[in-house]
Amino acid sequence: MNKKFALFMAQCLILILAGIPAGIASTSSYYLDASRLELQVSPTTDTASGVVRVSSNSNKPIRLKVIPKLWELSPQGVLTYQEPPKDKESLLDNIGINPEEFELLPGKSRLVRFIVKVPHDIENAEYPFQLYFQPTSLLEPDAKQQATAVNNVLDVVPIFTTTVYAYKGAPAPKVKVEGLQCGYQPDKRLVSVDLSLSNQGAKHARLFGNVIINRKASSGGSGQLVDVLHMQNSTLIIVMPGSLRTVKNLLELQKVSRLDAGEYQMDVQLVDERNIQPAIPATCNFTVPAG
């Protein structure tokens, strides 16, 4: 019985291995040493330069092409690329990259250097762009047509980016709360936060959102602390200069399972990650009905 079972398992293993194409373990992957760079523009040359290290943890060569891209955030925080760029004189025309395309050998690293020249007639400004590392060692179109669907899956190599902020002068963010709405969903036991922000400064803001919930005292005295929550699941809220940013969160209570009937006050504190502007407060009231 044991021999028959062992033979059966061996046959299953052969079938499984036969279904895995050769080279499945030879996946191509690489990583960057920086996902964000903040560079100061030289006042004498109007240029800023930086370096990104690209490293391979693959067992086969990867060919990469570095492409600069302009981008923006929608009011909901979705990143979109400007293709083609909106401005006639694009920042992309003033970015130099060395090397623009190269082969990354297995287990090795490569330095990619870049320089950007910004307009000289603006004193305080921020110039954001991305360096888009795109693999080019995929199958050619003719070869792809002849390949199986499984082989096409093996050609997929992740794309990584480094976001660069080049600063000229001393720009600063200036974030203002345009609106705050809050509430409670008893059926889901979730607190809702609907926040609208604007940035009237010349530099983007990177904010943490902390939410403090207090139950109001019926006698009009000091309230009772109920819970402290974190917006965006503890990630940053980015507000670009001259733009509107909306944040809609459904937050799960941490210290209590649900809110009792009564009047509540929500205090939102937005704190800049880099401490370059004061905390931004906002207050909202909501009612939890009985039953």
C-alpha positions in Angstrom: 0.0 0.0 0.0 2.8 2.4 0.9 4.6 1.6 -2.4 1.5 2.3 -4.4 1.0 5.6 -2.5 4.6 6.6 -3.0 4.3 5.8 -6.8 1.1 7.9 -7.0 2.8 10.8 -5.3 5.8 10.6 -7.6 3.6 10.6 -10.6 1.8 13.7 -9.3 5.1 15.4 -8.7 6.2 14.7 -12.3 2.9 16.2 -13.6 3.4 19.3 -11.5 7.0 19.8 -12.5 6.1 19.2 -16.1 3.6 22.1 -15.9 6.2 24.5 -14.6 8.1 26.1 -17.5 11.9 26.1 -17.5 13.4 29.2 -15.9 10.5 29.8 -13.5 13.1 30.1 -10.7 15.1 32.6 -12.8 12.9 35.5 -12.1 14.4 39.0 -12.8 14.2 41.5 -10.1 16.0 44.6 -9.0 15.6 47.4 -6.5 16.5 51.1 -6.0 18.3 52.5 -2.9 16.0 55.6 -2.9 12.3 56.0 -3.6 12.4 59.8 -2.9 15.1 62.4 -3.3 14.9 66.0 -2.2 17.5 68.2 -3.8 18.4 71.9 -3.5 19.0 73.8 -6.7 22.3 75.7 -6.9 21.6 79.5 -7.1 24.7 80.0 -9.3 23.9 77.4 -11.9 20.2 76.8 -11.5 20.8 73.1 -11.5 20.5 70.2 -9.1 22.1 66.8 -9.5 21.6 63.4 -7.8 22.5 59.7 -7.9 20.3 56.6 -7.7 21.9 53.2 -7.0 20.2 50.3 -8.8 21.0 46.8 -7.5 20.1 43.3 -8.9 19.0 40.3 -6.9 18.4 38.3 -10.1 20.4 35.4 -11.5 20.3 36.8 -15.0 21.1 40.1 -16.6 18.4 42.8 -16.8 18.4 45.6 -19.3 16.9 48.9 -17.9 16.0 52.2 -19.5 15.7 55.3 -17.3 12.9 57.7 -18.4 12.1 61.0 -16.7 8.4 61.6 -16.3 6.3 64.6 -15.0 3.4 63.7 -12.8 0.6 65.1 -10.8 -1.9 64.0 -8.1 -5.6 64.0 -8.7 -7.8 65.5 -5.9 -8.3 61.9 -4.7 -4.5 61.3 -4.5 -4.2 59.2 -7.7 -0.9 59.7 -9.5 -1.1 60.4 -13.2 1.7 61.1 -15.7 1.7 64.1 -17.9 2.0 62.6 -21.4 2.7 64.7 -23.3 3.8 67.4 -20.9 1.4 70.3 -20.5 4.0 73.1 -20.8 5.6 74.0 -24.1 9.0 74.3 -22.4 9.0 71.1 -20.4 11.2 70.3 -17.5 11.9 67.0 -19.3 13.9 68.9 -21.9 16.3 70.0 -19.2 17.0 66.7 -17.5 20.2 64.8 -18.3 20.6 61.1 -17.3 23.8 59.0 -17.4 23.5 56.2 -18.4 20.0 56.4 -19.9 20.0 52.6 -20.7 22.3 49.9 -19.3 22.6 46.2 -18.5 22.4 45.3 -14.9 24.5 42.1 -14.3 23.3 39.5 -11.8 24.0 40.5 -8.2 25.7 43.8 -9.2 24.9 47.4 -8.6 25.0 50.4 -10.9 24.9 54.2 -10.2 22.6 56.3 -12.4 23.5 60.0 -12.3 21.2 62.8 -13.3 21.1 66.6 -13.5 18.2 69.0 -13.9 18.2 72.6 -14.9 15.3 74.8 -13.7 14.0 78.2 -14.8 16.2 81.0 -13.5 13.5 83.7 -13.2 11.6 82.0 -10.3 12.9 82.5 -6.8 11.0 80.0 -4.7 9.7 76.9 -6.4 9.4 73.1 -6.4 10.1 71.0 -9.4 8.9 67.4 -9.0 9.5 64.6 -11.5 10.1 60.8 -11.5 12.9 58.6 -12.8 11.0 55.7 -14.3 13.2 52.5 -14.4 11.7 50.4 -17.2 13.0 46.9 -18.1 13.7 46.6 -21.8 15.0 43.0 -21.8 11.5 41.6 -22.7 10.8 39.5 -25.7 10.5 41.2 -29.0 7.0 41.5 -30.4 7.6 38.8 -33.0 8.9 36.4 -30.4 6.1 37.2 -28.1 3.5 36.1 -30.7 5.2 32.8 -31.0 5.6 32.3 -27.2 3.0 30.6 -25.0 0.9 32.5 -22.5 2.9 31.0 -19.7 6.2 32.2 -21.1 4.7 35.7 -21.4 4.1 35.7 -17.7 7.8 35.0 -17.1 8.7 38.2 -19.1 7.1 40.5 -16.6 9.7 42.4 -14.6 8.5 45.0 -12.1 8.9 48.7 -12.8 10.3 50.9 -10.0 10.5 54.7 -9.7 12.3 57.3 -7.8 10.5 60.6 -7.1 12.7 63.7 -7.2 11.8 67.1 -5.7 14.2 69.8 -6.9 13.8 73.0 -4.7 14.9 76.4 -5.8 15.2 79.0 -3.0 13.3 78.3 0.2 9.7 77.2 -0.8 7.3 76.3 1.9 3.9 74.6 2.0 0.8 76.4 3.2 -2.0 74.0 3.8 -5.5 75.1 4.7 -8.5 72.9 5.7 -11.2 73.8 3.3 -13.8 71.5 4.8 -14.3 68.6 7.3 -17.3 66.3 7.6 -17.5 63.4 10.0 -19.9 60.8 11.2 -20.5 57.3 12.5 -21.8 54.2 10.8 -23.3 52.0 13.6 -23.9 49.0 11.3 -20.3 48.8 10.3 -18.9 50.4 13.6 -16.8 52.7 11.5 -16.0 56.5 11.9 -16.1 58.4 8.6 -13.8 61.3 7.9 -14.2 63.5 4.8 -11.5 66.1 4.6 -10.7 68.7 2.0 -7.3 70.4 1.9 -5.6 73.1 -0.2 -2.0 74.1 -0.5 -1.4 77.7 -1.2 2.4 77.4 -0.8 5.2 76.6 -3.2 6.2 73.3 -1.7 4.3 70.0 -1.3 3.2 68.9 2.1 3.5 65.5 3.6 1.0 65.1 6.4 0.1 62.5 9.0 -3.5 62.7 10.1 -4.4 62.0 13.7 -8.1 61.8 14.8 -9.1 62.4 18.4 -12.7 61.5 19.3 -14.3 62.9 22.5 -17.8 62.3 23.9 -19.3 65.6 24.9 -20.5 66.0 28.5 -24.2 66.5 28.8 -23.7 69.2 31.4 -21.4 71.2 29.1 -18.2 70.4 31.0 -15.1 68.8 29.7 -15.6 65.8 27.4 -14.4 62.2 27.7 -11.7 60.8 25.5 -13.0 57.9 23.5 -10.4 56.9 21.0 -7.4 58.1 18.9 -7.2 57.0 15.3 -4.9 57.5 12.4 -6.0 58.6 8.9 -4.7 56.9 5.7 -3.8 53.8 7.7 -0.7 55.7 9.0 0.5 56.6 5.5 1.2 60.2 4.4 -1.3 62.6 2.9 0.5 64.5 0.1 -0.8 67.9 -0.9 0.9 69.4 -4.0 1.3 73.2 -4.4 -1.7 75.0 -5.9 -3.9 71.9 -5.7 -6.9 70.6 -3.8 -6.7 67.2 -2.0 -9.6 65.3 -0.7 -9.3 62.5 1.9 -12.1 60.1 2.6 -11.5 57.5 5.3 -13.5 54.9 7.1 -11.7 54.3 10.4 -12.1 51.4 12.7 -12.3 52.1 16.4 -9.3 50.8 18.4 -10.2 51.2 22.1 -13.9 50.6 22.0 -16.0 48.2 20.0 -18.7 50.8 19.3 -19.9 54.3 20.2 -22.8 54.7 22.6 -25.6 57.2 21.8 -24.7 60.8 22.4 -22.9 63.9 21.0 -19.3 63.6 19.9 -16.5 65.9 18.8 -13.8 64.9 16.4 -10.5 66.8 16.5 -8.2 66.3 13.5 -4.5 67.2 13.8 -2.5 67.2 10.6 1.2 67.1 11.3 3.9 67.7 8.7 6.4 64.8 8.4 9.3 67.2 8.0 8.2 69.7 10.7 8.4 72.6 8.3 5.0 74.0 9.1 2.8 74.1 12.3 0.2 71.4 13.0 -3.1 72.0 11.2 -6.2 71.6 13.4 -9.8 71.0 12.4 -12.9 70.1 14.4 -16.2 68.4 13.5 -19.2 67.3 15.5 -21.5 64.3 15.0 -24.3 62.6 16.8 -24.8 58.8 17.4 -28.5 58.2 17.7 -30.0 55.8 20.2 -31.1 52.3 19.2 
